[in-house]
Amino acid sequence: MLSKSLPEAILRRSEWYNEFVLSCGVRTILGTRLTDTASHAIILGVHQRIGRPFSQDVEPLVATITEPLRYAARCYLDRLNAGQPLSDLQTRKPAEGGRFFFHIENGTNYPDQSGGVFLSPLHAAERGLTIARELARDGGWSGYSVVVTDERGRTITRIPIVS
């Protein structure tokens, strides 16, 4: 869930979160990125009012509908682009570098599903260090680690988060 997986400091800086989500009385958000291209990002979000928990059926339902909605989003973007397929950053293999993932771990795992494209493992490790520093400043993440992996699942580095 967004409200549990994103640090409060990030949410506090988000104009959308502060001006729309909180003003509507929403506190808990469950979401997934459907597609992410150079020109468009499509995100599915399910919001829950303050004081009302999600039913246990919501997360499995979102997991079930994600792939069909991801396909529909890609088809829609292709139509916007006059029938030419848009490059999808989630599936595209870069000409140089590769895709790296930034998982947060401490017995409890918060896997990074989409990752990012970097020129080298060193560049990805530097981004992992930045993430660890940001989470350390936010507090509440001490004892966790940012684990940077490549697209084959090989660990590049493990960076402890120390507040």
Sequence and secondary structure as in RCSB ss.txt:
>XXXX:A:sequence
MLSKSLPEAILRRSEWYNEFVLSCGVRTILGTRLTDTASHAIILGVHQRIGRPFSQDVEPLVATITEPLRYAARC
YLDRLNAGQPLSDLQTRKPAEGGRFFFHIENGTNYPDQSGGVFLSPLHAAERGLTIARELARDGGWSGYSVVVTD
ERGRTITRIPIVS
>XXXX:A:secstr
 HHHHS HHHHHH HHIIIIITTTTEEEEEEEEEEEBSS EEEEEEEEETT    TTHHHHHHHHHHHHHHHHHH
HHHHHTTT    BTTT   SSSEEEEEEEESSSEE  SS EEESSHHHHHHHHHHHHHHHHHHSS TT EEEEEE
TT  EEEEEE   
